[in-house]
Amino acid sequence: MRTDSSPGTLPAREHLPATDAGTPVLDVVIPVHNEEKDLPPCVRRLHEHLTRTFPYTFRITIADNASTDRTPQVAAWLAAEIPEVDTFRLEQKGRGRALRTVWSASRAPVLAYMDVDLSTDLNALLPLVAPLISGHSDLAIGSRLARDSRVVRGPKREFISRAYNLILRGSLQARFSDAQCGFKAIRREVAQVLLPLVEDTGWFFDTEMLVLAERAGLRIHEVPVDWIDDPDSTVHIVRTATDDLRGVWRIGRALATGSLPLDRLARPFGDDPRDRELPDVPKGLARQLVGFCVVGGLSTLFYLALYSVFRQFSGSQAANALALLVSAVANTAANRRLTFGVRGRGGAVRHQAQGLVVFGIGLALTSGSLAALSAASGSPAHSTELAVLIAANLAATVLRFLLFRAWVFPDRDGYGGGPARTVTTPAHDTPAHDTPAPSAPLPQHGYEPVRPHHNDPGDAR
C-alpha cells in the first residue's frame, strides 16, 4: 500500500448550488465491457428517468473498458444521439480502473455509477445522491441487505453476498451493509483525495474505497434498494471471490501496519456531537480505553499461553518473568500503534524502553503475588497459580494504562483520539495513480491507462 503521508484535510461539506452553468451537477458512469446489446436500452431508460425526475443538470458517461465487440460504436451512436451522453474508451479491463479514470477527470460535484443491467430500481437514484448534494454525506451506497430492501435473486448469490459482508465485518470491522451493489455515489472533492489511495482496478475497488472512507471517518449514507438479479451476468463468481479475499488480506495488513495516510481524508470539526470536546473529559479517552482493553485481553491470553509453555521446563518465577517479558514487548508495540495511534519507527526504541519499566512494575506485582501464594500454600496447583496471576495482572493493567497514557505515549500534540499520529522518519513518497488532473475536461479520444502494469489477466467482467 502507499505510504504517502502528505497532509491534507477535506473542506467542510456544503450544499451544492441549484444551478452551475456549464457543469453538470451529477455525472453517472456506466462501466461496460462487451455490452453492445444491453447498452442502448440502459442509457435510454436512465436518460428518460433523469430527465423526468432529476431537478439538476446531469451527464451520463459510458466507460468502455476494452470491449472487443461493437460496444464502442454503439456508445458513439448514443453520444451523438443524446446531448447528455458522453463516451470514454479505455484499452484495459477492470471496473475499478474505469471508475477511477472517469471520476478523476470529471468536473461534476457529484459522481455516481451503476451497472449496465440496471438491476437496481432507478427510483433509488435521487435518494442516493440527495445526501451528497445537500452536504450531509461524503459517499452513498445502495444496499440490497438493508431491512427495507426488496431483492429477487437466487440462493447461491444471496449466500455469497451475505457471507462476503460477514467476512468484511469480521476481518475489517466494516459497518456498511453491502459492499458490492453496483449503485454508488461520491462527492468529487472526496474522490480527489480518496481515489489515489485505492489500488484495486477490478471488482474489489468498491470494497476498498468504502473501507478506507469508513476508517477515515467519512460519512457513508445507505439507501435500501429494490434489486432484481440479472441471470445473464458474466461475472465469474469464484474468480471474483478469490480476488476479493486477496484484497481483504491486503487492506487488513495495510491498516494493521498503519501504511495508509487516512488523516488526509479528515473532515474539519462540525456539528457532529462526537466532534465536541466535553469539559473535564480527556480527549480520546474512551477510544483509548477500548483499544487498550482489546490489546490487554489478547496480551493476557498470549501471556498465559507462554507461561504454560515455559512452566513445563522451568520454575514458576522464571516462567512468569519470561512470559511477561515477551508479552510486554508485544503489548507495547500493539498499544503504540492501535491504542495511541503512533506510526513509524521514530521513538520506537524509547517507547519499548519505557514499556520495559512498566513491565518491571508488572513483574513486581505478579512475582510478589506468586511469592505470597507459595508462602501461604507451599505447593499450589497450576490452576490456582493461573487464578492468582490473572488477578495480579488486572491490577497491573490499570497501572499500565495510566503510565502508558501519561508517560510513554503522552498527548503532547493534542491528537488525543483523533487520526493516528505519524512519527517523523526519513521516507520517500510513492507516486499515486497516474490519473488525469481532476480539473481537466473529460477526454473523448485517446487515453494513457492508469497504472498500465495492472493487466487484469483474469478479469472476465
C-alpha positions in Angstrom: 0.0 0.0 0.0 1.1 3.6 -0.4 2.7 5.4 2.4 2.3 8.9 1.1 1.9 11.0 4.3 1.5 14.4 2.8 -1.0 16.4 5.0 -4.4 17.3 3.7 -7.9 18.0 5.1 -11.1 17.9 3.2 -13.2 21.0 3.3 -16.4 21.2 5.2 -19.4 19.8 3.3 -21.7 22.4 1.8 -25.0 22.3 -0.1 -24.4 22.4 -3.8 -25.8 25.4 -5.7 -29.1 24.8 -7.5 -27.6 25.9 -10.9 -24.0 25.9 -12.2 -23.8 26.9 -15.8 -21.8 24.6 -18.0 -21.1 21.9 -15.4 -23.5 19.1 -14.7 -24.2 18.5 -11.0 -24.3 14.8 -11.4 -22.1 12.5 -13.6 -23.5 8.9 -13.8 -20.9 6.5 -15.1 -21.8 3.2 -16.7 -18.8 0.9 -16.9 -19.2 -1.6 -19.8 -17.3 -4.5 -21.3 -18.8 -6.2 -24.4 -22.4 -4.9 -23.7 -23.5 -3.9 -27.2 -27.0 -5.3 -26.7 -27.7 -4.1 -23.2 -26.2 -0.6 -23.5 -28.8 1.2 -25.7 -31.9 0.3 -23.6 -29.9 1.0 -20.4 -28.8 4.5 -21.5 -32.2 5.5 -22.9 -34.0 4.3 -19.8 -31.6 6.1 -17.5 -31.7 9.3 -19.5 -35.5 9.3 -19.6 -35.6 8.8 -15.8 -33.2 11.6 -15.1 -34.9 14.0 -17.5 -38.2 13.3 -15.9 -37.3 13.2 -12.2 -33.9 14.8 -11.5 -34.0 18.5 -10.7 -30.4 19.2 -11.5 -28.3 19.1 -14.7 -26.7 15.8 -15.3 -24.4 13.8 -17.6 -24.3 10.1 -18.5 -20.8 8.8 -19.2 -20.3 5.4 -20.9 -16.9 4.0 -19.7 -16.0 1.3 -22.2 -13.1 -0.7 -20.8 -11.5 -2.8 -23.6 -14.6 -4.1 -25.3 -14.0 -6.3 -28.3 -17.5 -6.3 -29.8 -19.4 -3.3 -31.2 -19.8 -1.6 -27.8 -17.6 1.4 -28.8 -19.6 2.1 -31.9 -22.9 1.8 -30.0 -21.6 4.1 -27.4 -20.6 6.7 -30.0 -24.0 6.5 -31.6 -25.7 7.1 -28.3 -23.4 10.1 -27.5 -24.3 11.6 -30.9 -28.0 11.0 -30.4 -28.3 12.2 -26.8 -26.7 15.5 -25.8 -26.3 14.5 -22.1 -24.3 11.3 -23.0 -20.5 11.1 -23.3 -18.3 8.1 -24.0 -14.9 7.2 -22.8 -12.6 4.4 -24.1 -10.1 2.5 -22.0 -7.8 -0.1 -23.5 -7.6 -2.2 -20.4 -10.3 -4.1 -18.5 -11.4 -3.5 -14.9 -14.5 -1.8 -13.5 -12.4 -0.1 -10.8 -10.0 1.3 -13.4 -12.8 2.6 -15.5 -14.5 4.3 -12.5 -11.3 5.8 -11.1 -10.3 7.2 -14.6 -13.6 8.8 -15.4 -14.3 10.1 -11.9 -10.8 11.6 -11.7 -11.4 13.5 -15.0 -15.0 14.6 -14.3 -15.8 18.1 -13.1 -19.2 17.3 -11.8 -19.5 17.8 -8.0 -21.4 14.5 -7.5 -20.1 11.3 -9.2 -22.1 8.1 -9.4 -22.1 4.8 -11.2 -24.5 1.9 -11.9 -24.2 -1.4 -13.7 -25.4 -1.6 -17.2 -28.1 -4.3 -16.4 -29.9 -1.7 -14.2 -30.7 -4.4 -11.7 -31.3 -1.6 -9.1 -34.6 0.2 -9.5 -33.9 3.8 -10.6 -36.3 5.3 -8.1 -33.4 4.9 -5.6 -31.1 7.2 -7.6 -32.4 10.6 -6.3 -32.3 9.3 -2.6 -28.8 8.1 -3.3 -27.4 11.4 -4.4 -29.5 13.8 -2.4 -27.4 13.5 0.8 -24.3 14.3 -1.3 -25.9 17.3 -2.9 -27.2 18.6 0.4 -23.8 18.2 2.0 -24.9 15.7 4.6 -22.7 12.8 3.5 -19.5 12.0 1.7 -20.4 8.8 -0.1 -23.7 6.9 -0.7 -24.3 3.3 -1.5 -27.3 1.2 -2.5 -27.8 -1.7 -0.1 -29.5 -5.0 -1.0 -29.1 -6.2 2.5 -30.9 -3.4 4.3 -34.1 -4.3 6.2 -36.3 -2.4 3.8 -34.7 -3.6 0.6 -36.6 -5.9 -1.8 -34.3 -8.3 -3.7 -35.0 -11.0 -6.2 -32.1 -13.4 -6.8 -31.1 -17.0 -6.4 -29.9 -18.6 -3.2 -26.4 -19.0 -4.4 -25.8 -15.3 -5.0 -27.7 -14.4 -1.8 -25.4 -16.7 0.2 -22.2 -15.4 -1.4 -23.2 -11.8 -0.8 -24.1 -12.2 2.8 -21.0 -14.4 3.5 -18.8 -11.8 1.9 -20.2 -9.0 4.0 -19.8 -11.1 7.1 -16.2 -11.5 6.2 -15.8 -7.8 5.9 -17.4 -7.2 9.3 -15.3 -9.8 11.0 -11.9 -9.0 9.4 -12.1 -5.3 8.6 -14.8 -4.2 11.1 -16.8 -2.8 8.3 -20.1 -1.3 9.3 -21.7 -0.7 5.9 -24.1 -3.5 4.9 -23.4 -4.1 1.2 -20.1 -3.6 -0.5 -20.7 -4.9 -4.0 -24.0 -3.4 -5.0 -23.4 -1.6 -8.3 -25.1 1.5 -7.3 -22.9 4.1 -5.6 -22.1 7.9 -5.5 -19.4 10.1 -4.1 -18.7 13.8 -3.8 -16.0 15.0 -6.2 -13.7 16.6 -3.5 -13.8 13.3 -1.6 -12.9 11.3 -4.7 -10.0 13.6 -5.5 -8.3 12.5 -2.2 -9.7 9.0 -1.8 -9.2 7.5 -5.2 -5.4 7.8 -5.3 -5.3 5.6 -2.2 -7.4 2.8 -3.8 -5.2 0.2 -5.5 -7.6 -2.3 -6.9 -8.7 -2.0 -10.5 -11.4 -4.6 -10.6 -14.4 -5.5 -8.6 -12.8 -5.1 -5.2 -12.5 -1.4 -6.0 -15.8 -0.7 -4.3 -14.9 -2.5 -1.1 -11.5 -0.9 -0.8 -12.9 2.5 -1.3 -15.6 2.0 1.3 -13.3 0.5 3.9 -10.8 3.4 3.6 -13.6 6.0 3.7 -15.1 4.5 6.8 -11.8 4.1 8.6 -11.0 7.8 7.8 -14.3 8.8 9.5 -16.2 9.9 6.3 -20.0 9.6 6.4 -21.4 6.8 4.2 -25.2 7.0 3.5 -27.0 3.8 2.7 -30.2 3.6 0.6 -32.4 0.4 0.7 -32.9 -0.6 -2.9 -35.2 -2.8 -5.0 -33.0 -5.2 -6.9 -33.6 -7.9 -9.4 -30.7 -10.3 -10.3 -29.6 -10.4 -13.9 -29.5 -14.1 -14.8 -27.2 -13.3 -17.8 -24.5 -11.7 -15.7 -21.0 -12.5 -17.0 -19.3 -12.1 -13.6 -17.1 -15.1 -12.7 -18.1 -15.7 -9.1 -15.3 -17.9 -8.0 -12.5 -15.8 -9.5 -14.2 -12.6 -8.2 -14.5 -14.1 -4.7 -10.8 -15.2 -4.7 -9.7 -11.7 -5.8 -11.9 -10.1 -3.1 -10.4 -12.3 -0.4 -6.9 -11.3 -1.5 -8.0 -7.7 -1.4 -9.3 -8.1 2.1 -6.0 -9.5 3.3 -4.1 -6.7 1.6 -6.2 -4.0 3.1 -6.2 -5.6 6.6 -2.4 -5.8 6.5 -2.1 -2.1 5.5 -4.5 -1.0 8.2 -2.6 -3.0 10.8 0.7 -1.6 9.8 -0.5 2.0 9.5 0.8 2.4 6.0 -2.3 4.3 4.8 -2.4 8.2 5.2 -6.1 8.2 6.3 -5.6 11.5 8.1 -5.6 13.1 4.6 -9.3 12.3 4.5 -10.2 14.0 7.8 -13.1 16.5 7.8 -12.9 19.7 9.9 -14.9 19.6 13.1 -18.6 20.3 12.5 -21.9 19.9 14.3 -21.5 16.2 15.0 -21.7 15.7 18.8 -18.8 13.3 18.6 -16.6 16.2 17.5 -17.3 18.3 20.5 -14.9 18.5 23.4 -16.6 17.8 26.8 -15.3 19.6 29.8 -13.2 17.5 32.3 -13.1 14.6 29.9 -9.6 13.9 28.3 -9.8 13.9 24.5 -9.8 10.4 23.1 -10.0 8.6 26.5 -13.0 6.4 25.6 -11.4 5.2 22.3 -8.1 4.6 24.0 -9.7 2.6 26.8 -11.4 0.4 24.3 -8.3 -0.2 22.3 -6.2 -0.8 25.5 -8.8 -3.3 26.8 -8.8 -5.2 23.5 -5.0 -5.3 23.3 -4.8 -6.2 27.0 -7.2 -9.1 26.7 -5.2 -10.5 23.8 -1.9 -9.9 25.6 -3.2 -11.7 28.7 -4.2 -14.8 26.6 -0.8 -14.6 25.0 1.0 -14.3 28.3 -0.9 -17.2 29.9 -0.1 -19.4 26.9 3.6 -18.5 27.2 3.6 -19.1 30.9 2.0 -22.6 30.5 4.7 -23.4 27.9 7.6 -22.1 29.9 6.3 -23.7 33.1 7.0 -27.1 31.6 10.7 -26.7 31.8 11.3 -24.0 34.5 10.1 -22.8 37.8 7.1 -20.5 38.3 9.1 -17.4 38.8 11.3 -17.9 35.7 8.3 -18.9 33.6 6.4 -15.8 34.8 9.3 -13.5 34.0 9.9 -14.9 30.5 6.2 -14.9 29.6 5.7 -11.4 30.9 8.8 -10.1 29.1 7.8 -11.4 25.7 4.1 -10.4 26.1 5.2 -6.9 27.4 7.2 -6.2 24.2 4.2 -7.3 22.0 1.8 -5.3 24.2 3.8 -2.1 24.0 4.1 -2.4 20.2 0.4 -3.1 19.8 -0.7 -0.2 22.1 1.8 2.1 20.4 0.1 1.6 17.1 -3.5 0.6 17.8 -4.4 2.4 21.1 -2.3 5.6 21.0 -2.0 5.9 17.2 1.8 6.3 16.9 3.1 5.4 13.4 6.6 5.0 12.1 9.8 3.8 13.7 10.7 7.1 15.3 10.9 6.8 19.1 10.1 3.1 19.0 13.2 2.1 21.0 12.5 4.7 23.6 8.9 3.6 23.9 10.0 0.0 24.3 12.5 1.0 27.0 9.7 2.8 28.9 7.5 -0.2 28.3 10.1 -2.4 30.0 9.9 -0.1 33.0 6.2 -0.7 33.1 6.9 -4.3 32.6 9.1 -4.2 35.7 6.3 -2.9 37.8 4.0 -5.7 36.4 6.7 -8.2 37.2 7.0 -7.0 40.7 3.2 -7.3 41.2 2.9 -10.7 39.7 6.0 -12.1 41.2 5.1 -10.8 44.6 1.7 -12.5 44.2 3.3 -15.8 43.3 5.7 -15.5 46.3 2.8 -14.8 48.6 0.9 -17.8 47.2 3.9 -20.1 47.7 4.4 -18.9 51.2 0.8 -19.4 52.0 0.2 -22.9 50.5 3.6 -24.3 49.9 2.9 -26.2 46.6 -0.2 -24.6 44.9 -1.9 -26.2 42.0 -1.3 -24.9 38.5 -4.9 -23.6 38.2 -4.5 -21.7 41.4 -1.3 -20.1 40.1 -3.2 -19.0 37.0 -6.0 -17.5 39.0 -3.6 -15.5 41.2 -1.7 -14.3 38.1 -4.9 -13.2 36.4 -5.9 -11.1 39.5 -2.4 -9.6 39.7 -2.4 -8.8 36.0 -5.7 -7.0 36.3 -4.2 -4.7 38.9 -1.1 -4.2 36.8 -3.2 -3.5 33.8 -4.9 -0.4 35.3 -1.5 1.0 36.3 -0.1 0.1 32.9 -2.8 2.1 31.1 -2.2 5.2 33.3 1.6 5.0 32.7 1.2 4.5 29.0 -1.2 7.5 28.7 0.7 9.9 30.9 4.3 8.9 30.4 5.0 6.5 27.5 2.6 8.0 24.9 1.6 11.4 26.3 -0.7 13.5 24.2 1.6 16.5 23.7 0.3 17.5 20.3 -3.4 17.5 21.0 -4.1 14.4 18.9 -6.0 12.6 21.6 -8.4 10.2 20.0 -8.2 11.7 16.5 -6.4 10.4 13.5 -3.3 8.3 14.1 -0.1 10.3 14.6 2.9 9.8 12.4 6.3 9.9 14.0 8.6 11.7 11.5 11.1 9.3 9.9 13.1 9.6 6.7 10.8 8.4 4.0 10.2 8.5 0.2 6.8 9.2 -1.1 5.4 6.7 -3.5 3.7 8.3 -6.5 -0.1 7.8 -6.6 -2.1 6.7 -9.6 -1.3 8.4 -12.8 -4.8 9.7 -13.2 -5.8 12.7 -15.2 -5.9 16.0 -13.4 -9.2 16.4 -11.6 -9.8 19.8 -13.2 -9.2 18.6 -16.7 -12.2 18.2 -19.0 -13.2 14.7 -19.8 -11.2 13.5 -22.8 -13.1 11.9 -25.7 -10.3 10.2 -27.7 -7.1 8.5 -26.6 -6.0 7.7 -23.2 -2.9 6.8 -21.2 -4.1 3.9 -19.0 -3.9 4.3 -15.3 -1.2 2.1 -13.9 -0.7 0.1 -17.1 1.1 -2.7 -15.2 -2.2 -3.9 -14.0 -3.3 -6.1 -16.8 -6.2 -7.9 -15.0 -5.5 -11.1 -17.0 -8.2 -13.0 -15.2 -10.9 -10.3 -15.2 -13.8 -11.7 -17.2 -16.2 -9.0 -16.4 
